[in-house]
Amino acid sequence: MDAEAESTGGGALELERITARLEQLASELEGDLEDERAAALVREASELASQAGRAVDSALHGTPAPEG
């Protein structure tokens, strides 16, 4: 497998992981939550959305996604 395919595959795996976690967060947010817990979940979802954006950018450009 060439480097670009490996990078894209890694990005796809990362996106799958992020998507799965976002689905879990969405399910939990649909429930009756304390404001503090809801805020923590929203912060996590925001961070994951940023990670997803970096993973997509990485997959499109064939470069490793930066950590963070």
N, C-alpha and C positions, 0 to 999 in steps of 0.2 A: 504494500500500500504506500502511495507517495505521501509526502509531508502535508500537502494541501488537503488530501482526503482525510488524513489522520486529524488534522486541526479541525476540519469541519465536523468529523465524527465526534470529537471531543466536545465541540461546541453544542452539537445536537444532544449529547448526553447531559451536558450541563443544563441546557434548556428544558429537557425532560424533568430533571431533578427540580429545577426552579418551578416549573409548571405544576408539578405534583404538590409541592409545598404551598404554592399560591392557592390551589384548590382546597387544601386542608384549611388554610387560613380563612378562605371565603366561607366554608362550611361553618367554622367556629364563629365567625362574625355574624352569621345569620341567627345565632342563638341569643339568649338573654344574658348579656355580659355587664360586668362592672365597667364603668367608664375607663378606669385605669388599664384594665385588661384589653379592652377594645383599642385603646390608644397604642398599647404595646404591639398588638397584632397589626395595626395599620402601619406603624413604623417598620416592622419586619417586612410587610408586603412592599412598602416603598423601597426598602433596601434591595429586596429581591427583584423588583422591577428594574432597578438600576443595573443589577448584575445581569439580568436578561438582556438589557440593551447592549451591554458590553460584549456579551456572548454572541449576540446576533452580529454586531459590528465585526467581531473577530472572525466569525464564520464567513462573512461576506468578503473580508479582506485576506483571509488565510493566515492570520497571525494569532498567536496565543492570546487569550483574554487576560488582561491584567487582574491581579488579585486585589480584593478589597471591595 
